[in-house]
Amino acid sequence: MQTSDFDYHLPPELIAQTPAEPRDASRLLALHRHRPDGGIEHRRFRDLTDYLRPGDLMVFNRSRVIPARLHGTETRSGARVEVLLVRRLEPGIWQALGRPGRRLRAGAEVIIAPHLPDAGPTDGVRIEILKTHENGLRTVRLSREDELDHLGELPLPPYIKETPEDPERYQTVYADAPGSVAAPTAGLHFTDGMLDAIRTLGVHTAWVILHVGLDTFRPVHGEDISEHKIHTEWFDLPQDTAEAINRARRDGHRIIAVGTTTVRTLEHVAQDSDSDIAATFGDADLFITPGHQFRLVDAMLTNFHLPRSTLLMLVSAFAGRERILAAYQEAIQQKYRFYSFGDAMLIL
């Protein structure tokens, strides 16, 4: 398949600029992928419980977005620059993007000063550019990491033009593992009350971590999708989650992944296993495209994704490209809100 096979036109006014209030007031498009007619239903997110069964296992990504966008000064020229931390490689060493790129070559140094009138010369963070790479990434060294919460900004996607008044609205209510540069947005619709209601139904919950990275920001540029190199993202699937998954499979219950990041984690872990999975962590590099054989995921909760993106390819692999694109056209006709702060889709 070609990248253009995953293209569609979205009217700009349907790109959600603010989150729904309250969280569970967003809309929900339920897509029944095994029905011959495509089976689309239009609901509200709080109606999600109507589609759940006792014994289902819902798996969530509890990664938390870090304030990864840093504005500073390049020391040689005095020019204002921006550094976007993408992935922590080891303590103090990160992969990053920077602009303008001509100012951020190997050997350059950036000062990120605190936004405080009484800040001293030793306050803030120094960023040294260690190496530049052909894909636009840079390897950088931070003089300290403990100040990022005070110096950085949440790296909202470029299509969101308004910064939310409450930065917690770009975090899930259960996010407690810092490391992502974008939110696992399918989880933004949940409230604590909804999680309680789900458990009251007899639905089990489990947790993974996948720190969302660079591919969230980048579309697939080449036309041949087999040539696209997806960037690795660090994940952790703990022992209790592995046990819950194995138990659900043995008992014949559905595994429902909340978000494409959770799908990627589960399918990465399961790709070399035909039996029970084990607790593990490491780098996920699985690029899910049509033709992928899903081993763990029975249903998926997700948002609406950008054209020509790896995430649109993933959901197309799960439900079929034609069915997904038809559902997207239906959502456009029904004026659904798209992307990070937009509405949700449940694929059954």
N, C-alpha and C positions, 0 to 999 in steps of 0.2 A: 504494500500500500504506500501511497505518497502522502506527504504532509498536507497537500491541498485537498485530500479526501476528508480532512477533519476541519475544514473551514466553514464558517457561517457568518452572516452579517447580523450584528447586534446594534439596534438603535442606541446611540449614546445615552439617551435619557433613562434607559433601563439599567445602567450601571449604578448600583446602590452606593450612595455617598455617606449614608449614616445607617447605623444598625436599627433594627426594629425594636420598639419598646412596647411591652417588655420583651425579653429575648424570645420567648416561645410564641410570640404573636406573628412571627414570620409565616409565610405560606409554605405549603408542602405539596410537591407533585409526587404522587405515588405511581411508579411504573412497574407493571407486572410483566416481566420479560418473557415469561413462559406462555402467556396468553397469545393466541394467534392474532387477535385484533390490536395488540400492543397495550391494552388495558391501562389507560391513564385516568387517575382520579385527582381532583383538586381539593385540597384540604388545608387546614392550619397545622402548624407544627405541633401544637399541643394535642392534636389528634393522633400523633404517632403511636400512642398506646393501643389504638384500635387495631394495629397491624402486628402487635407483639403477642407471643404465646408463652405460657408458663414453661420454664426450662430453657428458653432462648438464652444465649450468651451474647451480651453486647460488649465489644472491646473498644476502649477509648485510648486516645493518645494524650497523655498528661504533660506534654512538653509545654514550656512557657516561653513566650517571646521575650527576647532581651532587647534593651535599648541600644541597638547595634549601629545606628546612624550617628556619626560623629562629625562635627564641623570644627575646623581648626585652621591653623596657619602654617604654611610651608616655610621653614626657617630661612632658606637661602633667598627666596624671592619676596617673602612677605605676602604671597598670594593666599587668598582664601580657598580652601579645598574641602572636600568631603570624603570621608572614609566610611565604607559600609563593611562591617565585620560580617563574614559569611559563615565561617566554621572554625572552631577552636581545634588546633592540631595537638597542642600540648600547652602546659601552663605558660602563658605569656606570648605564645606563637599562634597566629591566626591566618587563615585565608581571608582575603578582603578584596573588595572592589574600590576604585578610587576615581575621582574626577576633580579637575581635569587631568586626564592621564599623563599629559606631557610634564606635569609638575611632580608626578609621583613615580619617578624612576628609581631603580636600585640605588641606595645610598641617601636618598632624600629623607628628611626628618620633618615630622609634623607635630605641632604643639596643640593639644586640645585643652583649652583653658576653661576653668569653671565659670559659670554665669553668676559670679558673686562680686560685689563692689570691693570687698575687702580681701580678695584672693591674693595670696603672696606668690613670689616667683617659683616656689617649689610645688605649688598646687597644680593640679591638672595631670595630664598624661602625655608622655612623649611616645610617638609612634615612629619606628624606624622601618623604612621599606627595605627589606632584605633581598627580594628577588621579584622580577616581573615574569609573567608567563604569557604564552601566545594566546590563550583564551581570555585574556583581559584580567585574570586574577593576579593578585600580588600576595606574597608571603611577607607578613609584617610582624614586628616585635613590639609589644606594649610594655612600657616601663612599669605599669601597675594595672591591675584589673579591678581592684576594689572600688574604683571611682566611677565605673561605667554607669551605674544606676543614676549618678548625679550629672554626668556629662553627656550622656547619649540620649537619643530620641528613638521612639518606636519606629521601625522601618516600614511604614505603611506602603502598600503597593502604589505605583505611580498613577493608577487610574482613580485613586481616592484623593480628592482635592481638599477635603475638609478633615481637620484633625478632631477626633471625638473629644468632647469636654472631659469625659472620664476615660482615661487610658485603659482601665480595666475592661472596657467594652471590646477591646481587641485581644482579650484573653478569655479562655474558657473558665468557667467557675471552678473547675477542678485542676487547673494548671498549677503545678508546683515543682517542675523540673526545668530550670532555666537552660536555654540553649538554642531556641529557634530564632530565625530571622523573619519568619512569617507565621501567622497563626494557623493551626489546623482548624480551618474555618467551619467544618461541619459541626464541630462541638460548640460553636458560639451560641447556638439556639437553645442549649439546655440550661435550665435553672435547677437549683437545688431541689425545689419542689417536684420538678419533673423526674429527677433521678430517684427521689423517694417513691414516686408513683410507679415508676418502672419496676423497682424492687418489690413493691407491694403486690404487683401482678405475678410475682414468682420468676421474673426475669433476672438472670445473674449478670453481674458486671465484672469486668477485668480490665487491666491497664497495661499499656506498653508505653515506651518512650521512643519517638523518632523526632530528632531535631531537624526541622524543616530548613532546607538550604537553598542553593542557588537556582535550581530548576523551577522553583515557584515564580521567579522573576523573568525567566528567559523562555521565549517561544522556541519551537523547533524551526531553524532557519533553512536547513537543507531540504530538498524535495524528497530524497530517499530516507525514510525514517530509520532504516537499518543502519545508516551511517551516523545517526545521532548518538553521541556519547553522553549518557546521563551521569550526573555527578553523584558521588556517594554521600549518604547521610547516615549519621551515627544513630544506632537504635539499641534498645534494651528490652528483651522479653524475659520477665522474671519467672521464677519457679512456680509461684502460685497461678500465674496466668497460663503457663504451659500445662499445668495440671487441670485447670478449668477447661481449657480447649480440648484436651484429650478426653476428659470426662464427657463433655458435650458431644463429641464425635461418637464415642462408644454408646451413648444413650440415644443417639439419633436426633439430637436437638440442633437447631440452627445456630450458626455463628454469624453475628451481624457486626460488621466492621463500621465504626463511626469515623468516616473520613478516608480519603485516598491514602493518607500517610499510614493509617492503621492497616489498610489493605496491603500496601507495599511491605510493611513490616511482616505481616503474617505470611504472605506469599513468598517473601524472601526466605523466611525461616523454613517453610515447608517444601521448597523447590527440590530439595535433595532427599526428601523423606517420604516413604510410603506408609510409615507406621506412626507411632506417637512422636510428637515433637518434644524437644528438650529446651530448658532455659538456656538462653544464649544472648550475646551482645556483640556488637561490631559494626561494620559498615555495610549498609544496604545499597546494592547497585543494580537491582532488578528493574529493567525497563519493560513494563507490561504493555503489550500491544495486542491487537486482535490476533487470535491464534493461541494465546496463552491458556494453559489448562489450570483453572483455579482449583487448588487443593484444599483450602480451608474456608474461604469466604462463601457464605450462602446468600447473604443479603448485604446491602451497602447503603449507608446514609452519606450523602455528599451534597455539595453546593453545585452551582452551575459554573463551568470552567471556561477559560479563554479559548478562542479559536486557535487551532494549530498547536495546542499545548500537549505536553506529555500526560497531563491529567485527563484531558478529553479523550486521548487515546486509551487510557486505562479504563475509563467507564465504558468506552466503546467495546473494549475487549470483554467486559463483563456482560453487557446487555446486547451487543451488536451495534455496529456503526449506524446502520440505517435507522434502527429503532431509537437510538440516542438522538440523532440529528432531527428525527421527526418529533421527539419529545421536546427538544429545544425550540423548534419552530412553534409548537403548541404553547410553550411557556412564553415565547415572545408575543404571540397573539393575545395571550391572557394577561400580558403586562406584568409578568413576574419580575422581580428584582434580581440582578445577576452579580456574580463574583463574591468577594470576601464578606461584605456586609449584606449580601442578598439572601434570597430564599433557598429552600432546601429541596433535595430530591431523594426519595427513598426508592431504591431499586430492589425489587423482590424476585 
